Each structure stands twice: as structure tokens, then as C-alpha cells.
Amino acid sequence: MMELLRQWLTGVTCAAIIVALADSLMAGGTVRKIGRLAGGLLLLAAVVKPVLEVDLAVLSSSSIHLEAEAVPAAEEAGLDMMKSIIGEETGAYILDKAEELGISCQEVQVTCAVEENGVPYPASVVMRGDMTQEEQALLSRWIEADLAIPAERQTYESGGEEE
């Protein structure tokens, strides 16, 4: 890369020296104006030549392959992050609501799934704490109504045992 840059700068410098030398040797008037125009075009050609020699087909196809390989991994990582955030935020929301209802709930674990359109949503919940059957039923109804997690996908555990 550095060699290409060195060659390009050498070519531009040589073209500038030739144009300047020709300009100083030319007679004034119309001939000088035409000579300056030709010299300017020569200098422009020396500056732009490396850009014109680039094989854009090779360059674009290689970058497309790299981008195509990176996109699924990035999408998967983003989806996992979204599922994690949604799970954590939903769990905190449930804990706050349980506290508001006066229910003793120590831990909430929300599992997220992904809809067909690629949007993650809270799919199931596991709650741990010393809750009575009435408190479980109250919390279960609230979760079903507010978060659309059906009672079949709600698990209540007390002291490490499933109820």
C-alpha cells in the first residue's frame, strides 16, 4: 500500500515539474493559455490515474462477501441482547407489581421467545418466593392480563420446589 502511494506521489510530482517547466518555456498569449490548459489536464490525469485503474468489481464483491458474513452474526447478537433486556425489564416489572400487591416474591426469571416477524417477547416466567395460593392466583391473573403470558407458562416455586 505504501509502495503504491509512493509511486502515485512520484508520478504527480513529475507531472507537476514537467508542466511548470513547459509553462516557463512557452511564449505569452494564446499559446501559453492553451499550454496551461494542456498542462492542467496532464496534471489532473496524473492525480486521477490510480483511481481509474482500481478494479471495482473485485473490490465491491469482496466487501459484499465480508458484509454478508457479518450480518447474520450481528443480527443474532442484537436479538440475544434484546431478549436479555426484555427479560430483565419484564422481571423487574413483575417484582415491582408483586411488591405493590403485597406479595412476597424474591426472584423472577422471564424467558423470551421470538415471533415469526423477528420481534422478541416475554414467553414464560418462573417466580420464586413464599406465596399463598391466593397470591399466586392474583399474580397469575395480573401477568396474564397485563403481559399476555398464559397461566400454563407461569411457574411458581417456593423454597426450591415447584408448586
C-alpha positions, -999 to +999 in steps of 0.1 A: +000+000+000+028+024+009+046+015-023+015+024-044+012+057-025+049+064-032+045+057-069+015+079-071+031+108-054+062+105-076+041+105-107+021+136-096+054+154-087+070+145-120+039+157-139+039+190-119+076+196-127+071+190-164+040+213-165+059+240-146+089+237-169+068+238-201+049+268-187+081+287-181+094+280-216+062+290-235+057+323-251+029+345-238-005+350-253-029+323-266-002+297-269+005+300-232-032+297-223-035+265-244-003+252-229-016+258-194-049+240-202-030+210-216-007+210-186-036+212-162-052+182-179-019+163-178-017+170-140-053+160-135-047+127-154-016+120-131-037+126-100-068+106-111-049+077-128-047+053-098-085+057-092-092+048-128-071+017-125-089+002-095-109-029-103-142-020-087-157-054-094-131-072-073-133-045-046-171-045-044-175-083-044-150-088-016-167-062+006-201-077-001-189-111+010-175-097+042-207-078+049-229-108+041-209-129+065-211-103+093-248-095+091-263-128+105-238-128+134-246-092+142-283-098+139-281-128+162-261-109+188-286-080+187-315-103+190-299-121+220-293-087+236-329-076+230-342-108+245-320-104+276-331-068+281-367-076+276-364-105+301-347-084+327-370-054+324-401-076+325-388-095+355-382-061+373-417-050+363-433-082+378-413-078+410-425-042+414-461-052+408-458-081+433-444-057+459-472-033+451-498-061+456-481-070+489-468-104+476-435-118+488-416-127+456-378-130+459-369-138+423-385-136+388-370-152+357-385-143+324-378-163+293-382-146+259-391-161+225-391-146+191-422-141+169-423-150+133-416-114+123-384-115+144-397-095+174-388-109+209-415-111+236-418-125+271-429-161+267-427-176+301-420-167+337-407-185+368-413-169+402-397-179+434-409-169+469-432-178+497-466-171+482-500-184+491-523-200+466-544-168+466-514-146+460-502-169+432-537-167+416-538-129+419-503-125+404-511-151+377-542-132+366-523-099+365-495-114+345-519-130+320-539-098+316-510-073+316-482-092+299-501-118+279-482-147+294-508-175+299-511-193+332-497-225+316-464-208+311-462-194+346-443-214+372-443-207+410-416-221+432-413-220+469-381-230+487-366-245+456-396-268+450-421-263+422-458-258+432 
